[in-house]
Amino acid sequence: MFDIGVNLTSSQFANDYMDVVERAQRAGVKGMLLTGTNLHESEQAQRMATQLEGCWSTAGVHPHDSSSWSQDVADAIYALSTQPEVVAIGECGLDFNRNYSTPQAQEAAFSAQLAIAAERSMPVFLHCRDAHPRFMALLEPWLDKLPGAVVHCFTGTREEMQQCIDRGLYVGITGWVCDERRGLELRELLPFIPADRLMIETDAPWLLPRDIRPKPASRRNEPALLKHILERVAYWRGEDPEQLESYTDANVKALFRIQF
């Protein structure tokens, strides 16, 4: 199992992040991608990845933090992308759900990061929420210049998912599908994701699967719980967990060009 979305730089993990990684490894997680959501956290994630076995990182600026984008930030993200632990640009994209940064700032930062990824020939770790038409409009001109991309924590419609798949994007599925209040529509889409386009992730410490028992006292999600997501996704796809683990691991190796 490989967790493509771990926010290990979160303050929720500040006191025990090494224990978190050890618990994940004991639970069968062979590798993790530590997500960078701004320059500081991208630098922190890269440092963590150098310390921790089986960990890699991304470098980028999340749409929420797009107002921080500048030429200095762009130069620093580019420099980070040359480090061997950094295997993707992102988390980048558009989030019109909350607009913590203006849509204009988000679009500028997203386009700039796509340009960095194209210049570096690196895959992109994408975020899209309530912004699919603009997201695709900005992304599409770059697709033939990129080695690939994954839409992390996909929560869109079947039509949106099909557009992503038709354009060769990977789809990241989290414990969102375990939420009976808001994950049912996504759950119904799981059988329609081709095996060679699917990845799994926790998005820890967020998105603790609502159906997990017993619930951790901290109510904090951890990569050690990836197996629960794997098993539930396999069940809803009508597959063996071992089969799903095998091809999602293969997809990670293909997109991020790593071995674990």
N, C-alpha and C positions, 0 to 999 in steps of 0.2 A: 504494500500500500504506500502511496505517496500523497501527501497533503499539499495541494498547490496553493493554499491560502492560509497562512498562519501570521497573525499580527503579533509577533513575539516582542516587538518593541513597545507594546501597550503597557501603560502603567500598571495594569492588572497583573502583569507577569514580572514586574520589576524585582520582586524579592525572591522569585523561585524559578526563573526561566530555564535554568539548567535542569532542575528537577522535572519541569514540564517536558523537556526534550527526552529525558531518560524514561519517563513514564510512557511517552509515545512510542519509544523504541521497544520497550518491554511489551507494549500492546500490539506490536507487529508493524509499526510504521517505519518503513525503510528510509524515507527521505521526506524533507519538508522544504517548501519555498517560503521564505520570510519576506513579507511584503513591505515595500517602502511606500509611504503615502505623502511624504514631503521630504525636503532635502535632509533635514536632521535625522529623520527616522530611516531614510535610505542609507545614510552613512552608518547609523547604528546597526541596521540589519546586515549590512556588509561585514561589519566587524564581528557580529555574532556568528555569521556564517563561516568566518575564518576559524572561529574557536570550536564550533560544534560539528561533529561528524554527521554526514548525511544531510547537511543544510546548505542551501543556496539562497540567493536573495534577488530582489528586483530593485530598480532605481527609478524613481519617478515622483510625480506630484499628482495626488488625488484631485478630482474636480472640486471637492470642498475647499482645498487649499490653493486653488488656481490663482487667487489674488496675490499669492506670494511669488508668482512666476516672474523672472527677470532674466536678463542675459547672464548675470552672475550665476543664478540657479541653473540655467541651461548648461553653462560651461562645467559646473560642478557635477551635474547629472551625467554629462558626457564623460567626464574623467572617471566617475564611478563605474560607468559601463565598461570600462577597459579592464576592470579587476576580474580575476577568474571566477570569483564566487557569484558575480552578478550575471544572471543568465537571461534577463528580460528587462525591457523598459516598462515602467508602470509602478504603481497602479494609476492608470490615466484613462480619461474618457469624459463623459458628461453625466451630470446628475441634476435634472431639473425638478426633482422632488422637493428639495429644500432650498436650493440656490444659496448656499453659504457663500459662494462666489458668484458673481453675475454670469449669466449665460455667455456674454461676450468674453469675459476673462477665461471661462472654462474652455471655450472653443479655441482661443488663442493658445492656451497652454497645451491642450490636446494636440492641436496641429503641430506645434513645435516639437512635442515628444515623438510624434509619428515621424517627423523629419530626422530626429536623432536616431530612432530605431532603424530607419531606412539606411542612413549613412553608415551605421555600425553593423548592418545586416543582422539585427537581433529581433527575436519575437517580442510581442507586446502583450502585457497583462492588462486587460481592459475592464472598465467599469461603465455600465450604462443603466440608468434608472430614469424612467419617464422621459426619455429623450431619444428614442430609437430612430426616428427619421433624420434628425440632424447628426446623430452619431454615425449612421451609415453613410450619410452624405459626405462627412468629413473623412471617414475611414476609407471609403471605397477607392479613391484615387491613389492611395498608398499601397493597396493590397498586393499589386504585382511587384512592389519594391521590398516587401517584407517576407521573411522566411515563414511567418505564421503568427497566429494570435489566439488567445483564449479569452472568451467573455466570462470573466470571473463572476461567481454568484448569480448566475442567470435566473431572472424572475419574470421574464417577458411572456408574450403570447406564443401560440403555436406558429402563427405567421411570422413573427419576429425571429423565432428560433430557426425556422426554415430558411429565412433570408441569411442568417448567420451561417448555417450549414452549407447552403448553396455557394457561399463565398469562401468556403474552406476553413471557417473559424472553428475552434474547439469550444465546447460548452462546459463550464464548471458548475457542478451541482453541489449545494451545501445542505445542511440540516433544515433549511427552509422547507424542504419537501416533507419533513416530519411534523410540520405544524398543521393541525387539522383546521385552524382558523383561516390561514391565508396560503397554505401550500398545496391545496387540493388540485388546483388547475395545473400547476407545474408537475405534480405527481402524475397526472394523466398524460403529460407529454413525454415522460421518460422512455416509453417503448419506441418513440419515434426518433430518438437520437441515435445515429449510427454508432456502432461500437468503436469505430476509428475516429470519433469526434468527441468522446466523453471523457471528462476528468472529474475527480471528486475532491472535496475540500471541506474543512471545518469553518473557516473564517474566524477561528478562535482569536480572542475570547468571546466573540459575539455568536449569535445564532445557536445557542445550546439547543439540541433537538428536544422538542417539547414532549416527545413520547419516550424519552429515555428513563429507565427505572433501574436503581434508585437515582434520584436527581442528586448531583453533587451539592454539598452543603453551601459551597461558594456561589452556586448558580452560574459558574464560569465555564464556558466551553474550553476544551483542550484538544490538541491533536490526538491524544490517546483515545478520544471518542470517535475517531474516523471510522473504526470498524463498524460501529453502529450505523453510520451513514451508508457505508459500503453494503452492509447486509440488507438495509431497507431498500436501497436503490435496486439491488439485485432482485429482491422479492417483487418489487413493482414492475420490473422489466421481465420477470419470468426466467431469470438466469441463476446459475450457481454463483455464489460470492467469489469462489476461486477463479471462475471464468472472468468475472468483471474486474477483479483485481489484476489479472494477467494483462488484459488489454488496456486498462486505464494506465497501468505502469508503462506499457509500451508506448502509449500516446505521450506521456510525460517525457520519456527518453527521446522520442522523435522531435517534439516541439522545442524542448530546452537543450537538446544535444548534451545530455548528461548521462552518467551511469551510476547505478546504486544497487 
